[in-house]
């Protein structure tokens, strides 16, 4: 028997983190120095902004990730949608280069 609230919370909390990990993998795929284990999210985002522009979106993405990751904010459906949309925009822009 599973508790729906606990399971939902865990899945929701991973969602923004999931899209941010995909963003990091995208950076690696485009040969940005984005080693997930050693680079800070600030460094990775700075490199992405230099390569792809989109400073407002990437900064918002990082801020959202940090708030959810470190428990400043509990994730909502709106946060998940926002993370997904930002990731899609960045991926599209990166693919155009």
C-alpha positions in Angstrom: 0.0 0.0 0.0 1.4 3.3 -1.0 0.6 6.7 0.5 -0.4 8.9 -2.4 0.6 12.2 -0.8 4.2 11.1 -0.1 4.6 9.5 -3.6 3.2 12.6 -5.3 5.4 14.9 -3.3 8.5 12.9 -4.2 7.6 12.7 -7.9 6.8 16.4 -8.0 10.0 17.4 -6.2 12.0 15.5 -8.8 10.3 17.1 -11.8 12.1 20.5 -11.9 15.3 18.6 -10.9 14.6 16.2 -13.8 14.4 19.0 -16.3 17.5 20.6 -14.9 19.5 17.4 -15.2 18.3 17.2 -18.8 19.5 20.7 -19.3 23.0 19.7 -17.9 23.0 16.7 -20.3 22.2 19.1 -23.1 25.1 21.2 -22.2 27.4 18.2 -22.2 26.0 17.1 -25.6 26.9 20.6 -27.0 30.4 20.4 -25.5 29.9 23.1 -22.9 32.0 22.4 -19.9 29.1 21.1 -17.9 30.4 18.2 -15.9 27.5 17.4 -13.6 29.7 16.3 -10.8 32.2 19.1 -10.6 30.7 22.3 -12.2 28.4 24.5 -10.2 25.0 25.3 -11.7 26.1 28.9 -11.9 29.1 28.1 -14.1 27.0 25.8 -16.3 24.3 28.4 -16.7 26.9 31.1 -17.5 28.4 28.9 -20.2 25.0 28.2 -21.6 24.1 31.9 -21.7 27.4 32.7 -23.5 26.7 30.0 -26.1 23.0 30.3 -26.6 21.9 33.7 -25.2 18.5 33.4 -23.4 19.9 34.9 -20.2 16.5 35.6 -18.7 15.2 32.0 -19.3 18.3 30.2 -18.1 18.6 32.4 -15.0 15.0 31.8 -14.2 15.5 28.0 -14.7 18.5 28.0 -12.3 16.6 30.0 -9.7 13.6 27.7 -9.9 15.9 24.6 -9.7 17.7 26.0 -6.6 14.5 26.9 -4.8 13.0 23.5 -5.3 16.3 21.6 -4.7 17.1 23.3 -1.4 13.6 23.4 -0.1 12.9 27.1 -0.3 9.7 26.3 -2.2 7.5 23.3 -2.5 7.0 22.3 -6.1 3.7 23.0 -7.8 2.3 22.0 -11.1 3.1 25.5 -12.3 6.7 25.0 -11.5 6.8 21.8 -13.4 5.3 23.4 -16.4 7.6 26.3 -16.2 10.7 24.1 -16.0 9.5 22.0 -18.9 8.8 25.0 -21.1 12.1 26.6 -20.4 13.9 23.4 -21.1 12.1 23.0 -24.4 13.0 26.6 -25.4 16.6 26.2 -24.5 16.8 22.8 -26.3 15.3 24.4 -29.5 17.7 27.3 -29.4 20.7 25.0 -28.8 19.6 22.8 -31.7 19.5 25.8 -34.1 23.3 26.4 -33.7 
